Amino acid sequence: MTRGFLLYARSRAVPAALVGLAATAVLALWAAHGPDTFTAPDGRVPLVVLAPLMAAAAIGVSLRTASAELERTAVRAWGPRRLVQLVGLTAPAVALLSAAALGHPGGFGTPEMIRNTLGCAGITAAAAVLLGSRLSWLPAFLYVAFVCPASQGTQGRAALLWAWPMQPGARPEAWAAALAAFVVGAVLYAVRGARPEGPRA
């Protein structure tokens, strides 16, 4: 059982993903508590937006399919394994990044970090199904790059949904949108798996 789990983890580059998550957490901790700590309430927006993006990219590295043909003909269903893998990487990402944002009760901090990590991980998982793991980071990056400038000065309930990465943590609409992104991405990845890709160099 243990050997099978290790083989599965190695075939999915889970160790590399964990190293990426640890490095992201260290950088986020340095940015949040270093000598140049943001003082304005909204000065931590880059932290709670960029750190989840980096974590989602690290998770995306492992969302690959080692052999699509073998998975399709396997006796045991791969869906539960994929779901455990995604949740098993997203959970430490949430824990590490939320710990990096502790100590900032006002403005943007832990709630936004948790929400954005879940949302970005969900977008990345869905992108792995459509584009493959190599490009799974791209849609989340493009979406956030669009939302950051487009949401400035935008108001209304609709903005709370589509601009969820930039909303304060107490906004239930933003949480609903991020959680929906995670659930949809997780279900798609569990059911379909990542798009097959050519051999890696």
N, C-alpha and C positions, 0 to 999 in steps of 0.2 A: 504493500500500500504506500509506504513512504517512498520507495524507489519510483513507483509510478508517478507520485506527485512531483518528485524532483525532476523526472524526465519531462513531465508536462510543463513545469515552470521553466526549464531550460529551453524547451522548444518554442516557448512564447516570449523569451527574453525578459522574463519577470525579474531576474536579478538586476538587469540593466535598468529596468523601470524603477525598481526600488532605490537604486543609486541616484537616479535622476530626481526622484522625489526627495531624497535626503538632501541633495545639493540645493534643490529649490527651497526647502525649508530653511537651510542655513542662510541662503541669500535673503530670504524674506525676514528672518530674524535679525540679520545685520541691518537691513533697510529700516526695520521698525524700531530698533533699539540702539542703533549705532550713534556715533557722534553727531550725525546730521539728521536726527529724528525730526520728522515733520511736526510742526507746531500748529498749523492751521487745521481746523476740523476736517476740511475737505482735502488737505494736503496728502492724506493717506490713500486717496483714490487710486493713484498709480499702483500702489502696493496691492490693494485688494482686487485689482483688475489683472495686473501682469503676473502675479504669483500663481493664481489659479490657472491662467493660460499655460504657464510653464509646467505646472503639475499635470494638466490635461495632456500636454504634448508628451510628457514622460510616460503617462499611462498608455497613450496611443501606440507607443513603441511595441508594447506587448500584445496588442490586439490583432495579431496576425494569424493567419491560418497556415500551419506547417504543411498540411497536405489535404487539400479540399476533397480529393477523391476518396481518401481513406475515411475522412469524417462523414462523408455522405453514405458510405457503406458500413460504418461501424455499427456493432450490435447495441452498444450503449449510447444513449442520447448525449450529444455534446452541449445542448442548451444549458443544463444546470452547471456544467463545468465552466462554460463561458461566463455565466452570470456570477458564479463564485469568484472567478478571476477578476472581473470588473469591479465588483463590490469590494473584494479583498484588496485591491489597489486604491480604490477611491476612499475607503475608510481611513487608512493611514495618511493619505494626502490631506483629508479634512482635519484629522487630528493634529498633524504636524503644522499645517498652515494656520489653524485656529490658535494653536499655542504660540506661534510667532506673533500673532496680532493681540495677544493678551496685554493688559495694562493700558488699553486705550478705550475707556468706557464711553467717551464722547465721539461724535463724528463717525467715521468709518473704521470698523475694526473687525472683531471676531464674527459677528453674525453675517456681515457682508462677505467675509472670506469663506465661510462655510457655504453660503448660498452660491457664490460665484464658482467655487470649486465643483459643486454638484452639477451646476448648469453647464460649465465648460466640459466636464467629463462626459456628460450626456451627449453634447454636440459632437465630441470627438468619437464616441462609440458609434453614433449614427454615421459619421463620416467614414469610419473604418469599413462599414458595411457597403457604402456606396463607392468609396475611392480607394480602399485598401489602407493598411496601417501606415505606409510611408507618408501619405498625404493627409492622414486623419487629423493632424493639427491645423491644417489650413483653414477649413470653414470657421472654426471657433476664432482663429486669429482675425480673419477678415470681418467676421460679425462684430467682434469687440472693437476693431479698428474703425468700423463704421459707426457703431453706437456711441463711442466716446465723444466725438465732435458733434454728431447729429442730435444728441440728447441735451445739449447745452441750451437752457432756457425753454425747453419743451415741457409742457404741462398737460394734464389730462389723464384719465384712466388708461387710455390706450398706450401712452408713453410709459406707464408703470409696467406694462406687459412687455413691450418690445425693447425697452431700455433697462431691463432688469439688472444688468451688471453695474449700472451707475446709480441705483436707487439705495437710499438708506435701508438698513436691515429690518426696520419695523414695518415695511410696506408688504402687506400680505399678497398683493397682486404680483409683486416681483418674485416673492418666494414661490407662488403658484406656477409662474412661468418657468423658473429655474428647475423646480421639481418635475414639472411636466417634461422639460427637455431631458432630464436625467432618466426618467422612467421610459420615455419613448426610445431614447438611445440604448438603454439597457435591454429592453425587450427586443429591439431590432437586432442587436448584436447577439443576444442569446439564441434567437430563432434562426438567424441567417448566417452569423459568423462574418468574419472580415472577407472582403473581396479578394480572391486569389491574385497573387502577384508573381512576377517572374523571380528567378533565383537571385538572392542577394550576393553582392560581391564579397 
